[in-house]
C-alpha cells in the first residue's frame, strides 16, 4: 500500500510539473527542450497540443521537429503547445492529460509505445478531440489521421545500399548483423520488413550469411553499443551491419573503431543527423536515409490546422509537398484503416551529402566543424 501511495504521489508531482512547464508567464508554449515556443493562448484556451517522444534517440526531436512545427503553426496564427516526453511514459501521459484538460482541439503525438499511445488517444477521443499520429503509428490506437514516411521503403533503401557497399568491397558471403530499432516502435518493424525483403533472398541463396539479429529497447544508443559488442564477441567475422538509425550506427562504429575495423565493415543508418553525415563522409558509415522533416512537419501542421478550423481534409486542401500522397493505411493490429499522409525517403551516400545541405536540413558550419573541415573539403562540400 505504501508503495502504491508513493507511486501515485510521484505521478501527481509529475503532472503538476508538466503543467508548469507547458506555459511560461507570458502564456507561450514549451518546445522539446522546454525553452519557449509558439503562443499557447493561455490556460483553458483551445489549441493544438503536440507531444514529442524523447531527447536522446535522434536530434530531430529537440532540434528539428519543434522548430518546423512551431514555424508552421505560427505562420497560420494557430496556438500550439509543443512538449517533449523525455522518454518517460508517465510524463507522456501527464502531458497528454494536461493538454486534454486545458481545452486542446487537436492532439498530435509521437508515442513511446503503442499501449501508452492508445491510452492517450482513447482519452482524447472521449473528450471529442481530433488526433494525429505523427511519424509513428499507434497500433490499435484509432488515431483520426497518421502522418509519416513510407517506412518500409526506408528499410528497403538501407538494405539496398548495404548490398552495394558490400559489393564494392568484394566481400564473399559476408556475415551481416542486424541491429534493429525498438520492438515497441511500429516504424522499427516496418524498417526491418523493408531491409529483410532485400537481404533475406541473399541469405536464402547462401550469398550472404545471416548473423546476429537483435532489437534495441527504446532505441537506446548506449544499449545498442553493448548489444553490438556482444554480437561482435559471438561472431568476430561480421562483415556488414544493418543499423536501423544513425544513433545506433554511431554506437556500432565506436565498437568497430576499438578493433580497427571502422570503414572496413559497412554500416547503415537513418535520419541524416550531423554525426551520421560526418560518418558517411569519413567512410565509417555506408549510408544514411534522409527523411525531409520540414515537409513532414508542414504536412502534419497543415492537417492539424484544418482539423482545428473544422475544414475538410483532402490531398488538395492539405497542399501536400512533392512526393507526398494521401491514402489509407491498414493498422496491422486492429485491421482498421487510418487516413495516411505518406512522404518519400531518400538514400544518402557520400556523393549525396550535399543534397542534405542544399535542402537546409544541416549547415556547412555544423557538418564541417573542427576536424571535419578537411573531410568536407576533400569531398567537395560547398
DRENPA-331501 format. One record per residue (C-alpha): z, x, y; residue in three letters; residue number from 1. Coordinates in steps of 0.001 Angstrom, whole numbers, always signed. Each point is the difference from the previous one (the first is absolute). Layout:
REM residues N
@Z: Z; X: X; Y: Y; zaro: ALA; marba: NUM;
...
//
This chain:
REM residues 382
@Z: +0; X: +0; Y: +0; zaro: UNK; marba: 1;
@Z: +913; X: +2796; Y: +2410; zaro: UNK; marba: 2;
@Z: -3370; X: +1691; Y: -629; zaro: UNK; marba: 3;
@Z: -1819; X: -3273; Y: +626; zaro: UNK; marba: 4;
@Z: +1836; X: -552; Y: +3308; zaro: UNK; marba: 5;
@Z: -757; X: +3553; Y: +1107; zaro: UNK; marba: 6;
@Z: -3674; X: -462; Y: -873; zaro: UNK; marba: 7;
@Z: -160; X: -3230; Y: +2008; zaro: UNK; marba: 8;
@Z: +1681; X: +1675; Y: +2931; zaro: UNK; marba: 9;
@Z: -2502; X: +2870; Y: -138; zaro: UNK; marba: 10;
@Z: -2956; X: -2394; Y: +48; zaro: UNK; marba: 11;
@Z: +1581; X: -1864; Y: +2913; zaro: UNK; marba: 12;
@Z: +379; X: +3210; Y: +1965; zaro: UNK; marba: 13;
@Z: -3572; X: +972; Y: -812; zaro: UNK; marba: 14;
@Z: -1289; X: -3354; Y: +1199; zaro: UNK; marba: 15;
@Z: +1972; X: +286; Y: +3216; zaro: UNK; marba: 16;
@Z: -1285; X: +3524; Y: +562; zaro: UNK; marba: 17;
@Z: -3562; X: -1112; Y: -680; zaro: UNK; marba: 18;
@Z: +280; X: -2787; Y: +2570; zaro: UNK; marba: 19;
@Z: +1184; X: +2487; Y: +2574; zaro: UNK; marba: 20;
@Z: -2865; X: +2362; Y: -772; zaro: UNK; marba: 21;
@Z: -2661; X: -2671; Y: +346; zaro: UNK; marba: 22;
@Z: +266; X: -341; Y: +3768; zaro: UNK; marba: 23;
@Z: +1234; X: +2189; Y: +2784; zaro: UNK; marba: 24;
@Z: +1606; X: -1207; Y: +3213; zaro: UNK; marba: 25;
@Z: -3420; X: -817; Y: +1426; zaro: UNK; marba: 26;
@Z: -1007; X: -2090; Y: -3020; zaro: UNK; marba: 27;
@Z: -2552; X: +2485; Y: -1304; zaro: UNK; marba: 28;
@Z: -513; X: +414; Y: -3696; zaro: UNK; marba: 29;
@Z: +668; X: +3065; Y: -2106; zaro: UNK; marba: 30;
@Z: -2759; X: +1886; Y: -1745; zaro: UNK; marba: 31;
@Z: +181; X: +1752; Y: -3344; zaro: UNK; marba: 32;
@Z: +2106; X: +2696; Y: +1626; zaro: UNK; marba: 33;
@Z: +2152; X: -2425; Y: +2013; zaro: UNK; marba: 34;
@Z: -1262; X: +1469; Y: +3291; zaro: UNK; marba: 35;
@Z: -1105; X: -3106; Y: +1835; zaro: UNK; marba: 36;
@Z: -3205; X: -1984; Y: -296; zaro: UNK; marba: 37;
@Z: -1844; X: -3147; Y: +1051; zaro: UNK; marba: 38;
@Z: +1741; X: -2806; Y: +1843; zaro: UNK; marba: 39;
@Z: +2056; X: -2096; Y: -2399; zaro: UNK; marba: 40;
@Z: +511; X: -2902; Y: +2379; zaro: UNK; marba: 41;
@Z: +3781; X: -153; Y: -367; zaro: UNK; marba: 42;
@Z: +2290; X: -1446; Y: -2651; zaro: UNK; marba: 43;
@Z: -1258; X: -3261; Y: -1459; zaro: UNK; marba: 44;
@Z: -3490; X: +368; Y: +1527; zaro: UNK; marba: 45;
@Z: -2987; X: -595; Y: -2261; zaro: UNK; marba: 46;
@Z: -1665; X: +3262; Y: -987; zaro: UNK; marba: 47;
@Z: -1708; X: +1907; Y: -2776; zaro: UNK; marba: 48;
@Z: +2383; X: +1982; Y: -2210; zaro: UNK; marba: 49;
@Z: -1201; X: +3141; Y: -1787; zaro: UNK; marba: 50;
@Z: +1988; X: +1938; Y: -2610; zaro: UNK; marba: 51;
@Z: -1313; X: +3399; Y: -1108; zaro: UNK; marba: 52;
@Z: +1387; X: +1610; Y: -3163; zaro: UNK; marba: 53;
@Z: +1346; X: +3521; Y: +541; zaro: UNK; marba: 54;
@Z: -105; X: +3200; Y: +2024; zaro: UNK; marba: 55;
@Z: -461; X: +2595; Y: -2741; zaro: UNK; marba: 56;
@Z: -2916; X: -763; Y: -2297; zaro: UNK; marba: 57;
@Z: -2783; X: +193; Y: +2608; zaro: UNK; marba: 58;
@Z: -336; X: +801; Y: +3688; zaro: UNK; marba: 59;
@Z: -1865; X: -3285; Y: +482; zaro: UNK; marba: 60;
@Z: +3122; X: -2161; Y: -96; zaro: UNK; marba: 61;
@Z: +1585; X: +1810; Y: +2964; zaro: UNK; marba: 62;
@Z: -2899; X: +1549; Y: +1925; zaro: UNK; marba: 63;
@Z: -3040; X: -2204; Y: -569; zaro: UNK; marba: 64;
@Z: +533; X: -3646; Y: -954; zaro: UNK; marba: 65;
@Z: +2733; X: -684; Y: +2603; zaro: UNK; marba: 66;
@Z: -2193; X: +1438; Y: +2764; zaro: UNK; marba: 67;
@Z: -3188; X: -1836; Y: -951; zaro: UNK; marba: 68;
@Z: +1717; X: -3313; Y: -698; zaro: UNK; marba: 69;
@Z: +1937; X: +135; Y: +3240; zaro: UNK; marba: 70;
@Z: -3137; X: +773; Y: +1989; zaro: UNK; marba: 71;
@Z: -1868; X: -2939; Y: -1558; zaro: UNK; marba: 72;
@Z: +2768; X: -2523; Y: +635; zaro: UNK; marba: 73;
@Z: +617; X: +1285; Y: +3520; zaro: UNK; marba: 74;
@Z: -3702; X: -331; Y: +849; zaro: UNK; marba: 75;
@Z: +107; X: -3626; Y: -1186; zaro: UNK; marba: 76;
@Z: +3223; X: -694; Y: +1885; zaro: UNK; marba: 77;
@Z: +1788; X: -1022; Y: -3192; zaro: UNK; marba: 78;
@Z: +3721; X: +876; Y: -357; zaro: UNK; marba: 79;
@Z: +694; X: +2150; Y: -3045; zaro: UNK; marba: 80;
@Z: +3022; X: +1561; Y: -1668; zaro: UNK; marba: 81;
@Z: -899; X: +3026; Y: -2143; zaro: UNK; marba: 82;
@Z: +2723; X: +1468; Y: -2206; zaro: UNK; marba: 83;
@Z: +238; X: +2469; Y: -2877; zaro: UNK; marba: 84;
@Z: +2099; X: -685; Y: -3113; zaro: UNK; marba: 85;
@Z: +514; X: +3771; Y: -477; zaro: UNK; marba: 86;
@Z: -393; X: -350; Y: -3761; zaro: UNK; marba: 87;
@Z: +3122; X: -2176; Y: -201; zaro: UNK; marba: 88;
@Z: -411; X: -3331; Y: -1806; zaro: UNK; marba: 89;
@Z: +3136; X: -1473; Y: +1578; zaro: UNK; marba: 90;
@Z: -1229; X: +978; Y: +3461; zaro: UNK; marba: 91;
@Z: -3425; X: -1499; Y: -815; zaro: UNK; marba: 92;
@Z: +1639; X: -3330; Y: -875; zaro: UNK; marba: 93;
@Z: +2312; X: +105; Y: +3028; zaro: UNK; marba: 94;
@Z: -2880; X: +680; Y: +2398; zaro: UNK; marba: 95;
@Z: -1947; X: -2893; Y: -1500; zaro: UNK; marba: 96;
@Z: +2989; X: -2353; Y: +368; zaro: UNK; marba: 97;
@Z: +409; X: +1020; Y: +3634; zaro: UNK; marba: 98;
@Z: -3675; X: -602; Y: +770; zaro: UNK; marba: 99;
@Z: -71; X: -3340; Y: -1793; zaro: UNK; marba: 100;
@Z: +3213; X: -1186; Y: +1663; zaro: UNK; marba: 101;
@Z: -1122; X: +1125; Y: +3461; zaro: UNK; marba: 102;
@Z: -3077; X: -2201; Y: -42; zaro: UNK; marba: 103;
@Z: -2918; X: +2090; Y: -1240; zaro: UNK; marba: 104;
@Z: -3209; X: -2014; Y: -370; zaro: UNK; marba: 105;
@Z: -1706; X: +2621; Y: -2189; zaro: UNK; marba: 106;
@Z: +1554; X: +2591; Y: -2307; zaro: UNK; marba: 107;
@Z: -1973; X: +3046; Y: -1164; zaro: UNK; marba: 108;
@Z: +1568; X: +2222; Y: -2670; zaro: UNK; marba: 109;
@Z: -660; X: +3140; Y: -2011; zaro: UNK; marba: 110;
@Z: +2263; X: -590; Y: -2982; zaro: UNK; marba: 111;
@Z: +2197; X: +2644; Y: -1616; zaro: UNK; marba: 112;
@Z: -455; X: -1819; Y: -3293; zaro: UNK; marba: 113;
@Z: -1375; X: -3379; Y: -1015; zaro: UNK; marba: 114;
@Z: +3316; X: -1748; Y: -817; zaro: UNK; marba: 115;
@Z: +1444; X: +911; Y: +3398; zaro: UNK; marba: 116;
@Z: -3221; X: -933; Y: +1737; zaro: UNK; marba: 117;
@Z: -164; X: -3335; Y: -1804; zaro: UNK; marba: 118;
@Z: +3565; X: -871; Y: +1035; zaro: UNK; marba: 119;
@Z: -947; X: +570; Y: +3640; zaro: UNK; marba: 120;
@Z: -3271; X: -1929; Y: -278; zaro: UNK; marba: 121;
@Z: +1809; X: -2933; Y: -1630; zaro: UNK; marba: 122;
@Z: +2474; X: -144; Y: +2899; zaro: UNK; marba: 123;
@Z: -2795; X: +156; Y: +2547; zaro: UNK; marba: 124;
@Z: -1911; X: -2755; Y: -1750; zaro: UNK; marba: 125;
@Z: +3106; X: -2209; Y: -19; zaro: UNK; marba: 126;
@Z: +241; X: +560; Y: +3754; zaro: UNK; marba: 127;
@Z: -3688; X: -917; Y: +400; zaro: UNK; marba: 128;
@Z: -888; X: +3511; Y: +1154; zaro: UNK; marba: 129;
@Z: -3485; X: +1326; Y: -759; zaro: UNK; marba: 130;
@Z: +19; X: +3211; Y: -2043; zaro: UNK; marba: 131;
@Z: -2251; X: +3035; Y: -386; zaro: UNK; marba: 132;
@Z: +254; X: +2678; Y: -2689; zaro: UNK; marba: 133;
@Z: -1039; X: +3194; Y: +1777; zaro: UNK; marba: 134;
@Z: -1490; X: +2856; Y: -2035; zaro: UNK; marba: 135;
@Z: +1942; X: -955; Y: -3181; zaro: UNK; marba: 136;
@Z: -328; X: -3266; Y: -1875; zaro: UNK; marba: 137;
@Z: +3328; X: -1581; Y: -938; zaro: UNK; marba: 138;
@Z: -560; X: -1065; Y: -3601; zaro: UNK; marba: 139;
@Z: +818; X: -3674; Y: -534; zaro: UNK; marba: 140;
@Z: +1037; X: -56; Y: +3657; zaro: UNK; marba: 141;
@Z: -2342; X: -2703; Y: +1233; zaro: UNK; marba: 142;
@Z: -729; X: +1551; Y: +3403; zaro: UNK; marba: 143;
@Z: -2389; X: -2063; Y: +2113; zaro: UNK; marba: 144;
@Z: -2264; X: +3017; Y: +540; zaro: UNK; marba: 145;
@Z: -446; X: +3596; Y: -1131; zaro: UNK; marba: 146;
@Z: -1526; X: +2907; Y: +1940; zaro: UNK; marba: 147;
@Z: -683; X: +3338; Y: -1682; zaro: UNK; marba: 148;
@Z: -2612; X: +2419; Y: -1257; zaro: UNK; marba: 149;
@Z: -1993; X: -277; Y: -3202; zaro: UNK; marba: 150;
@Z: +2725; X: +1852; Y: -1852; zaro: UNK; marba: 151;
@Z: -1795; X: +254; Y: -3322; zaro: UNK; marba: 152;
@Z: -2827; X: +1682; Y: +1896; zaro: UNK; marba: 153;
@Z: +2538; X: +2485; Y: +1388; zaro: UNK; marba: 154;
@Z: +831; X: +1051; Y: -3561; zaro: UNK; marba: 155;
@Z: -3669; X: +184; Y: -968; zaro: UNK; marba: 156;
@Z: -614; X: +2390; Y: +2903; zaro: UNK; marba: 157;
@Z: +2932; X: +2159; Y: -1103; zaro: UNK; marba: 158;
@Z: -1222; X: +162; Y: -3587; zaro: UNK; marba: 159;
@Z: -3603; X: +690; Y: +979; zaro: UNK; marba: 160;
@Z: +866; X: +2828; Y: +2379; zaro: UNK; marba: 161;
@Z: +2395; X: +1584; Y: -2497; zaro: UNK; marba: 162;
@Z: -2851; X: +106; Y: -2517; zaro: UNK; marba: 163;
@Z: -2247; X: +1665; Y: +2589; zaro: UNK; marba: 164;
@Z: +2657; X: +2603; Y: +769; zaro: UNK; marba: 165;
@Z: +534; X: +767; Y: -3679; zaro: UNK; marba: 166;
@Z: -3757; X: +234; Y: -549; zaro: UNK; marba: 167;
@Z: -278; X: +2455; Y: +2901; zaro: UNK; marba: 168;
@Z: +2592; X: +2214; Y: -1679; zaro: UNK; marba: 169;
@Z: -1920; X: -282; Y: -3290; zaro: UNK; marba: 170;
@Z: +3223; X: -841; Y: -1813; zaro: UNK; marba: 171;
@Z: -617; X: -775; Y: -3669; zaro: UNK; marba: 172;
@Z: +1968; X: -2945; Y: -1418; zaro: UNK; marba: 173;
@Z: +2659; X: +125; Y: +2739; zaro: UNK; marba: 174;
@Z: +3450; X: -1469; Y: -493; zaro: UNK; marba: 175;
@Z: +473; X: -2641; Y: +2713; zaro: UNK; marba: 176;
@Z: +3458; X: -1125; Y: +1089; zaro: UNK; marba: 177;
@Z: +476; X: -3312; Y: +1786; zaro: UNK; marba: 178;
@Z: +2814; X: -321; Y: +2536; zaro: UNK; marba: 179;
@Z: -90; X: -3695; Y: +858; zaro: UNK; marba: 180;
@Z: +1613; X: -1889; Y: +2856; zaro: UNK; marba: 181;
@Z: +2996; X: -2289; Y: -206; zaro: UNK; marba: 182;
@Z: +8; X: -2390; Y: -2976; zaro: UNK; marba: 183;
@Z: +1297; X: -2750; Y: +2321; zaro: UNK; marba: 184;
@Z: -3014; X: +286; Y: +2354; zaro: UNK; marba: 185;
@Z: -2999; X: -2076; Y: -1067; zaro: UNK; marba: 186;
@Z: -2246; X: +2359; Y: +1970; zaro: UNK; marba: 187;
@Z: +1052; X: +2852; Y: -2290; zaro: UNK; marba: 188;
@Z: -1061; X: -2137; Y: -2965; zaro: UNK; marba: 189;
@Z: -3398; X: -596; Y: +1601; zaro: UNK; marba: 190;
@Z: -446; X: +3677; Y: +866; zaro: UNK; marba: 191;
@Z: +669; X: +900; Y: -3636; zaro: UNK; marba: 192;
@Z: -2426; X: -2625; Y: -1255; zaro: UNK; marba: 193;
@Z: -2594; X: +1565; Y: +2250; zaro: UNK; marba: 194;
@Z: +411; X: +3634; Y: -991; zaro: UNK; marba: 195;
@Z: +546; X: -806; Y: -3655; zaro: UNK; marba: 196;
@Z: -3334; X: -1851; Y: +18; zaro: UNK; marba: 197;
@Z: -1563; X: +3371; Y: +863; zaro: UNK; marba: 198;
@Z: +2168; X: +2295; Y: -2142; zaro: UNK; marba: 199;
@Z: +552; X: -2054; Y: -3179; zaro: UNK; marba: 200;
@Z: -3623; X: +252; Y: -1191; zaro: UNK; marba: 201;
@Z: +276; X: +3779; Y: +367; zaro: UNK; marba: 202;
@Z: +3197; X: -18; Y: -2059; zaro: UNK; marba: 203;
@Z: -1665; X: -2215; Y: -2599; zaro: UNK; marba: 204;
@Z: -2963; X: +2358; Y: -276; zaro: UNK; marba: 205;
@Z: +2330; X: +3027; Y: -313; zaro: UNK; marba: 206;
@Z: -1550; X: +1520; Y: +3119; zaro: UNK; marba: 207;
@Z: +3425; X: -48; Y: +1627; zaro: UNK; marba: 208;
@Z: +3458; X: +107; Y: -1561; zaro: UNK; marba: 209;
@Z: +2440; X: -2611; Y: +1223; zaro: UNK; marba: 210;
@Z: +3158; X: +1785; Y: +1067; zaro: UNK; marba: 211;
@Z: +3368; X: -1312; Y: +1218; zaro: UNK; marba: 212;
@Z: -192; X: -3374; Y: +1709; zaro: UNK; marba: 213;
@Z: +3019; X: -1229; Y: +1971; zaro: UNK; marba: 214;
@Z: +877; X: -2222; Y: +2949; zaro: UNK; marba: 215;
@Z: +2224; X: +1102; Y: +2878; zaro: UNK; marba: 216;
@Z: +2761; X: -2476; Y: +969; zaro: UNK; marba: 217;
@Z: -300; X: -1173; Y: +3620; zaro: UNK; marba: 218;
@Z: -2749; X: +2565; Y: +706; zaro: UNK; marba: 219;
@Z: +2804; X: +2540; Y: +480; zaro: UNK; marba: 220;
@Z: -1585; X: +3397; Y: +647; zaro: UNK; marba: 221;
@Z: +3045; X: +2007; Y: -1072; zaro: UNK; marba: 222;
@Z: +164; X: -1907; Y: -3258; zaro: UNK; marba: 223;
@Z: -3741; X: +436; Y: -400; zaro: UNK; marba: 224;
@Z: +407; X: +3766; Y: +245; zaro: UNK; marba: 225;
@Z: +2688; X: -35; Y: -2678; zaro: UNK; marba: 226;
@Z: -2122; X: -2178; Y: -2281; zaro: UNK; marba: 227;
@Z: -3006; X: +2268; Y: +416; zaro: UNK; marba: 228;
@Z: +2120; X: +3064; Y: -760; zaro: UNK; marba: 229;
@Z: +988; X: -1647; Y: -3280; zaro: UNK; marba: 230;
@Z: -3680; X: -683; Y: -678; zaro: UNK; marba: 231;
@Z: -862; X: +3619; Y: +683; zaro: UNK; marba: 232;
@Z: +2810; X: +1228; Y: -2229; zaro: UNK; marba: 233;
@Z: -1230; X: -2229; Y: -2828; zaro: UNK; marba: 234;
@Z: -3681; X: +772; Y: +522; zaro: UNK; marba: 235;
@Z: -563; X: +3318; Y: +1847; zaro: UNK; marba: 236;
@Z: -3775; X: -313; Y: -403; zaro: UNK; marba: 237;
@Z: -365; X: -2984; Y: +2333; zaro: UNK; marba: 238;
@Z: -3428; X: +460; Y: +1607; zaro: UNK; marba: 239;
@Z: -117; X: -2933; Y: +2402; zaro: UNK; marba: 240;
@Z: +2448; X: -2429; Y: +1587; zaro: UNK; marba: 241;
@Z: -685; X: -3568; Y: +1040; zaro: UNK; marba: 242;
@Z: +2759; X: -360; Y: +2608; zaro: UNK; marba: 243;
@Z: +38; X: -3500; Y: +1454; zaro: UNK; marba: 244;
@Z: +590; X: +923; Y: +3660; zaro: UNK; marba: 245;
@Z: +281; X: +2976; Y: +2346; zaro: UNK; marba: 246;
@Z: +3786; X: +103; Y: -166; zaro: UNK; marba: 247;
@Z: -22; X: +354; Y: -3774; zaro: UNK; marba: 248;
@Z: -2920; X: +2427; Y: +241; zaro: UNK; marba: 249;
@Z: +2072; X: +2183; Y: +2327; zaro: UNK; marba: 250;
@Z: +2865; X: -7; Y: -2488; zaro: UNK; marba: 251;
@Z: -2401; X: +1010; Y: -2774; zaro: UNK; marba: 252;
@Z: -1570; X: +2764; Y: +2093; zaro: UNK; marba: 253;
@Z: +3434; X: +1418; Y: +788; zaro: UNK; marba: 254;
@Z: +727; X: +312; Y: -3738; zaro: UNK; marba: 255;
@Z: -3444; X: +1477; Y: -690; zaro: UNK; marba: 256;
@Z: +481; X: +2514; Y: +2803; zaro: UNK; marba: 257;
@Z: +3181; X: +1216; Y: -1667; zaro: UNK; marba: 258;
@Z: -2065; X: +1070; Y: -3028; zaro: UNK; marba: 259;
@Z: -3032; X: +1209; Y: +2001; zaro: UNK; marba: 260;
@Z: -2190; X: -2882; Y: -1150; zaro: UNK; marba: 261;
@Z: -537; X: -1764; Y: +3315; zaro: UNK; marba: 262;
@Z: -3718; X: -270; Y: +728; zaro: UNK; marba: 263;
@Z: -781; X: +663; Y: -3648; zaro: UNK; marba: 264;
@Z: +1089; X: -3438; Y: -1212; zaro: UNK; marba: 265;
@Z: -1736; X: -2869; Y: +1844; zaro: UNK; marba: 266;
@Z: +2424; X: -2577; Y: +1420; zaro: UNK; marba: 267;
@Z: -952; X: -3362; Y: +1492; zaro: UNK; marba: 268;
@Z: +1762; X: -1925; Y: +2747; zaro: UNK; marba: 269;
@Z: -206; X: -3026; Y: +2268; zaro: UNK; marba: 270;
@Z: +798; X: -1057; Y: +3594; zaro: UNK; marba: 271;
@Z: -1706; X: +2861; Y: +1894; zaro: UNK; marba: 272;
@Z: +3335; X: +1213; Y: +1351; zaro: UNK; marba: 273;
@Z: +88; X: +3120; Y: +2142; zaro: UNK; marba: 274;
@Z: +1594; X: +1970; Y: -2854; zaro: UNK; marba: 275;
@Z: -2488; X: -1415; Y: -2492; zaro: UNK; marba: 276;
@Z: -2985; X: +927; Y: +2174; zaro: UNK; marba: 277;
@Z: +1421; X: +3489; Y: +529; zaro: UNK; marba: 278;
@Z: +321; X: +389; Y: -3775; zaro: UNK; marba: 279;
@Z: -3608; X: -1138; Y: -381; zaro: UNK; marba: 280;
@Z: -1173; X: +2592; Y: +2547; zaro: UNK; marba: 281;
@Z: +1911; X: +2834; Y: -1706; zaro: UNK; marba: 282;
@Z: -1429; X: -1022; Y: -3379; zaro: UNK; marba: 283;
@Z: +3400; X: -802; Y: -1477; zaro: UNK; marba: 284;
@Z: -940; X: -3698; Y: -184; zaro: UNK; marba: 285;
@Z: -3286; X: -1254; Y: -1384; zaro: UNK; marba: 286;
@Z: -261; X: -3141; Y: +2130; zaro: UNK; marba: 287;
@Z: +1816; X: -2805; Y: +1748; zaro: UNK; marba: 288;
@Z: -912; X: -3613; Y: +693; zaro: UNK; marba: 289;
@Z: -327; X: -1166; Y: +3588; zaro: UNK; marba: 290;
@Z: +1049; X: -3574; Y: +492; zaro: UNK; marba: 291;
@Z: -708; X: -689; Y: +3659; zaro: UNK; marba: 292;
@Z: +3331; X: -1499; Y: +1017; zaro: UNK; marba: 293;
@Z: -1048; X: -1216; Y: +3442; zaro: UNK; marba: 294;
@Z: -2591; X: -2454; Y: -1426; zaro: UNK; marba: 295;
@Z: +2551; X: -1150; Y: -2590; zaro: UNK; marba: 296;
@Z: +2644; X: -504; Y: +2686; zaro: UNK; marba: 297;
@Z: -2492; X: -1698; Y: +2314; zaro: UNK; marba: 298;
@Z: -1131; X: -2365; Y: -2757; zaro: UNK; marba: 299;
@Z: +3594; X: -865; Y: -918; zaro: UNK; marba: 300;
@Z: +939; X: -508; Y: +3651; zaro: UNK; marba: 301;
@Z: -3052; X: -2207; Y: +592; zaro: UNK; marba: 302;
@Z: +1017; X: -2104; Y: -2981; zaro: UNK; marba: 303;
@Z: +3627; X: -276; Y: +1148; zaro: UNK; marba: 304;
@Z: -1096; X: -862; Y: +3540; zaro: UNK; marba: 305;
@Z: -2241; X: -2801; Y: -1287; zaro: UNK; marba: 306;
@Z: +2891; X: -1354; Y: -2085; zaro: UNK; marba: 307;
@Z: +2378; X: +312; Y: +2976; zaro: UNK; marba: 308;
@Z: -2403; X: -2043; Y: +2146; zaro: UNK; marba: 309;
@Z: -750; X: -2508; Y: -2743; zaro: UNK; marba: 310;
@Z: -3680; X: +941; Y: -18; zaro: UNK; marba: 311;
@Z: -2305; X: -256; Y: -3039; zaro: UNK; marba: 312;
@Z: -393; X: +3156; Y: -2076; zaro: UNK; marba: 313;
@Z: -3412; X: +1183; Y: -1192; zaro: UNK; marba: 314;
@Z: -2068; X: +3183; Y: -96; zaro: UNK; marba: 315;
@Z: -1657; X: -1071; Y: +3242; zaro: UNK; marba: 316;
@Z: +3194; X: -813; Y: +1913; zaro: UNK; marba: 317;
@Z: +1670; X: +3228; Y: -1113; zaro: UNK; marba: 318;
@Z: -2879; X: +2164; Y: +1320; zaro: UNK; marba: 319;
@Z: +428; X: +2393; Y: -2926; zaro: UNK; marba: 320;
@Z: -924; X: +3698; Y: +321; zaro: UNK; marba: 321;
@Z: -3046; X: +1437; Y: -1756; zaro: UNK; marba: 322;
@Z: +503; X: +287; Y: -3742; zaro: UNK; marba: 323;
@Z: +2709; X: -2665; Y: -92; zaro: UNK; marba: 324;
@Z: -376; X: -3251; Y: -1891; zaro: UNK; marba: 325;
@Z: +1846; X: -3294; Y: -245; zaro: UNK; marba: 326;
@Z: +339; X: -1557; Y: -3438; zaro: UNK; marba: 327;
@Z: +2682; X: -967; Y: -2507; zaro: UNK; marba: 328;
@Z: +1990; X: +2220; Y: -2347; zaro: UNK; marba: 329;
@Z: +1634; X: -1158; Y: -3222; zaro: UNK; marba: 330;
@Z: +3682; X: +826; Y: -290; zaro: UNK; marba: 331;
@Z: +139; X: +1541; Y: -3491; zaro: UNK; marba: 332;
@Z: +3522; X: -1297; Y: -561; zaro: UNK; marba: 333;
@Z: -109; X: -3585; Y: +1292; zaro: UNK; marba: 334;
@Z: -3725; X: -602; Y: -480; zaro: UNK; marba: 335;
@Z: -193; X: -1491; Y: +3501; zaro: UNK; marba: 336;
@Z: -2710; X: +1027; Y: +2439; zaro: UNK; marba: 337;
@Z: +990; X: +1545; Y: +3335; zaro: UNK; marba: 338;
@Z: -2356; X: +142; Y: +3007; zaro: UNK; marba: 339;
@Z: -760; X: +3722; Y: +261; zaro: UNK; marba: 340;
@Z: -1292; X: +2235; Y: +2781; zaro: UNK; marba: 341;
@Z: -1310; X: +3118; Y: -1758; zaro: UNK; marba: 342;
@Z: -951; X: +3301; Y: +1643; zaro: UNK; marba: 343;
@Z: -1941; X: +2958; Y: -1426; zaro: UNK; marba: 344;
@Z: +1560; X: +3435; Y: -702; zaro: UNK; marba: 345;
@Z: -1813; X: +3327; Y: +401; zaro: UNK; marba: 346;
@Z: +284; X: +3167; Y: -2090; zaro: UNK; marba: 347;
@Z: +704; X: +3114; Y: +2081; zaro: UNK; marba: 348;
@Z: -777; X: +3481; Y: -1298; zaro: UNK; marba: 349;
@Z: -88; X: +3236; Y: +2010; zaro: UNK; marba: 350;
@Z: -3424; X: -792; Y: +1461; zaro: UNK; marba: 351;
@Z: +1164; X: -3453; Y: +1166; zaro: UNK; marba: 352;
@Z: +3234; X: +877; Y: +1836; zaro: UNK; marba: 353;
@Z: -1742; X: -119; Y: +3392; zaro: UNK; marba: 354;
@Z: -669; X: -3717; Y: -612; zaro: UNK; marba: 355;
@Z: +3728; X: -712; Y: +155; zaro: UNK; marba: 356;
@Z: +353; X: +1928; Y: +3264; zaro: UNK; marba: 357;
@Z: -3046; X: -1674; Y: +1536; zaro: UNK; marba: 358;
@Z: +1578; X: -3350; Y: -828; zaro: UNK; marba: 359;
@Z: +3115; X: +969; Y: +1964; zaro: UNK; marba: 360;
@Z: +2304; X: -423; Y: -2977; zaro: UNK; marba: 361;
@Z: +1346; X: +3535; Y: +400; zaro: UNK; marba: 362;
@Z: -566; X: +2506; Y: +2805; zaro: UNK; marba: 363;
@Z: -1199; X: +3571; Y: -122; zaro: UNK; marba: 364;
@Z: +3298; X: +1028; Y: +1592; zaro: UNK; marba: 365;
@Z: +1901; X: -1533; Y: -2921; zaro: UNK; marba: 366;
@Z: -2325; X: +1257; Y: -2702; zaro: UNK; marba: 367;
@Z: -588; X: +3515; Y: +1277; zaro: UNK; marba: 368;
@Z: +3519; X: +910; Y: +1109; zaro: UNK; marba: 369;
@Z: +1385; X: +3477; Y: -719; zaro: UNK; marba: 370;
@Z: -1313; X: +1705; Y: -3109; zaro: UNK; marba: 371;
@Z: -2627; X: -2727; Y: -472; zaro: UNK; marba: 372;
@Z: -1899; X: +1015; Y: +3163; zaro: UNK; marba: 373;
@Z: -2014; X: +2577; Y: -1938; zaro: UNK; marba: 374;
@Z: -513; X: -2386; Y: -2921; zaro: UNK; marba: 375;
@Z: -1429; X: -2585; Y: +2399; zaro: UNK; marba: 376;
@Z: -2258; X: +2569; Y: +1641; zaro: UNK; marba: 377;
@Z: -1258; X: +1244; Y: -3360; zaro: UNK; marba: 378;
@Z: -839; X: -3593; Y: -976; zaro: UNK; marba: 379;
@Z: -1767; X: -832; Y: +3250; zaro: UNK; marba: 380;
@Z: +2542; X: -2551; Y: +1219; zaro: UNK; marba: 381;
@Z: -865; X: -1074; Y: +3537; zaro: UNK; marba: 382;
//
